[in-house]
Amino acid sequence: MPGPAALSAGAAVALVAVLLLARREEAGPETGPSKPKLPKLREDFKMQNKSVFILGASGESGKVLLKEILEQNLFARVTLIGRRKLTFEEEAYKNVNQEVVDFEKLEDYASAFQGHDVGFCCLGTTRSKAGAEGFVRVDRDYVLKSAELAKSGGCKHFNLLSSKGADKSSNFLYLQVKGDVEARVGELKFDRYSIFRPGVLLCNRQESRPGEWLIRKFFGFLPDSWASGHSVPVSTLARAMLNNMVRPSDKQMEILDNKAIHDLGKAHGVLKP
Ligand SMILES: NC(=O)c1ccc[n+]([C@@H]2O[C@H](COP(=O)([O-])OP(=O)(O)OC[C@H]3O[C@@H](n4cnc5c(N)ncnc54)[C@H](OP(=O)(O)O)[C@@H]3O)[C@@H](O)[C@H]2O)c1
């Protein structure tokens, strides 16, 4: 029989082992050696000299995404596909290519979609701006046709900016169209397909949208935790889209909700799998 001293020594060793294990668990994947660090992932991505296109780069989310792409210098070639040519003053934009297309005859512009490894779609309008028919035309038909051309053109990773609550069986036109287009793009079977479903986008919108303005003001009065569950700054969204892109994934399709967008957009060092 071991004496009380031997027992307490054994218990002490066990306690230390449990504490060490708990500390490792606490530190978790964030500091584990197996998790690649974000700067390294970005460097690895850059080395591949990929090409990207952005649809909707003149919009509130698209323009912040473009700025972030240029700041991080992630791609060898950056192309904007839109209905009008954009003008940029800053030096950083001087190598940005622009393809001006007629979205009503997108087939005629298939070449604009050729040879891009990655695509981002931040296209969209509103019912109040375009009417119900016009909204469906842009948010479903233009998006889907663009995705089809991108797929034929060799795009491997398609990123769709959708919306919180997207659901193809919803009774609300907005959410129904968002869910429907998500599913239709999914049928194209890109190697990787990432869907982003943010809540209300927080930005300083130039265009007057009283409804959105009111919602943003309302969020301003709410506790941070509640507001951040239902909204996200466009800068966080843009960083989340890029942080997600540089981390390898074995999932063919992934849906990133508002919370995942916040988490990913805030990541600076190490990313969770
Ligand atoms: N606003 C929100 O709170 C919110 C929340 C969740 C999800 N979303 C979704 O996120 C996406 C981007 O939103 P956002 O607020 O960044 O958009 P935005 O500022 O309204 O920009 C929309 C983009 O789509 C283009 N576009 C609009 N109508 C077009 C047309 N008829 N033909 C060709 N291009 C057209 C615009 O180009 P022009 O500059 O030439 O007009 C612009 O580049 C949308 O799909 C939206 O539904 C928005």
The ligand as a Gaussian input file, in Angstrom:
#p B3LYP/6-31G(d) Opt

LIG

0 1
 N      -27.308000      47.407000     -47.765000
 C      -27.423000      46.480000     -46.817000
 O      -27.606000      46.770000     -45.611000
 C      -27.252000      45.019000     -47.205000
 C      -27.363000      44.029000     -46.218000
 C      -27.157000      42.694000     -46.573000
 C      -26.883000      42.372000     -47.885000
 N      -26.810000      43.335000     -48.836000
 C      -26.516000      42.957000     -50.223000
 O      -25.153000      43.235000     -50.466000
 C      -24.976000      43.540000     -51.853000
 C      -24.197000      44.831000     -51.995000
 O      -24.855000      45.836000     -51.276000
 P      -24.321000      47.345000     -51.315000
 O      -25.159000      48.086000     -50.342000
 O      -22.853000      47.365000     -51.216000
 O      -24.762000      47.726000     -52.803000
 P      -24.775000      49.168000     -53.517000
 O      -23.977000      50.145000     -52.765000
 O      -26.190000      49.512000     -53.808000
 O      -24.012000      48.823000     -54.888000
 C      -24.608000      47.975000     -55.811000
 C      -23.707000      47.680000     -56.972000
 O      -24.484000      46.994000     -57.969000
 C      -24.440000      47.747000     -59.197000
 N      -25.749000      47.763000     -59.854000
 C      -26.927000      48.133000     -59.307000
 N      -27.899000      48.092000     -60.255000
 C      -27.298000      47.691000     -61.407000
 C      -27.769000      47.475000     -62.737000
 N      -29.054000      47.655000     -63.065000
 N      -26.900000      47.072000     -63.657000
 C      -25.589000      46.901000     -63.330000
 N      -25.075000      47.095000     -62.105000
 C      -25.932000      47.488000     -61.148000
 C      -24.065000      49.159000     -58.803000
 O      -23.464000      49.787000     -59.925000
 P      -23.682000      51.367000     -60.220000
 O      -22.736000      52.076000     -59.284000
 O      -23.326000      51.522000     -61.642000
 O      -25.104000      51.678000     -59.902000
 C      -23.109000      48.926000     -57.646000
 O      -21.818000      48.624000     -58.114000
 C      -26.372000      43.592000     -52.457000
 O      -26.644000      42.385000     -53.106000
 C      -27.276000      43.735000     -51.252000
 O      -28.565000      43.178000     -51.471000
 C      -26.985000      44.661000     -48.515000

